[in-house]
Amino acid sequence: MSIPAKPHWREQFDLVRERLAREPRVLVASDFDGTLSDIVDHPERAILHPAAVTALTRLSNLHPRVRLAVLSG
């Protein structure tokens, strides 16, 4: 028996956009190490990638309902 494939998120983009528009707040969360910075041997040497600075700034300015969270572990 095979499991039916779920639709790709791009196929659901309009539905996702409509749902996000109805939400009172939107949280965008990201890992830090290896996502927003390169993975390094010593965590204290991890530096936010310049492109990530731009992306996070744009996200934070999208709408006052958008909140950002950066996680590291």
GIPE-V30709 format. One record per residue. OMEGA is omega in whole degrees, -180 to 180 (* if undefined). Layout:
((OMEGA) (OMEGA))
This chain:
((180) (178) (-180) (180) (175) (180) (176) (-176) (180) (178) (-179) (-172) (-179) (178) (179) (179) (179) (-180) (178) (180) (-179) (-176) (180) (178) (178) (178) (174) (-177) (180) (171) (179) (-174) (177) (178) (178) (176) (174) (175) (180) (-179) (-178) (-175) (-179) (178) (179) (-178) (178) (-180) (-179) (178) (178) (177) (180) (-179) (-180) (177) (179) (178) (-177) (-180) (-178) (-174) (-180) (180) (-176) (176) (-180) (174) (176) (-177) (176) (-171) (*))
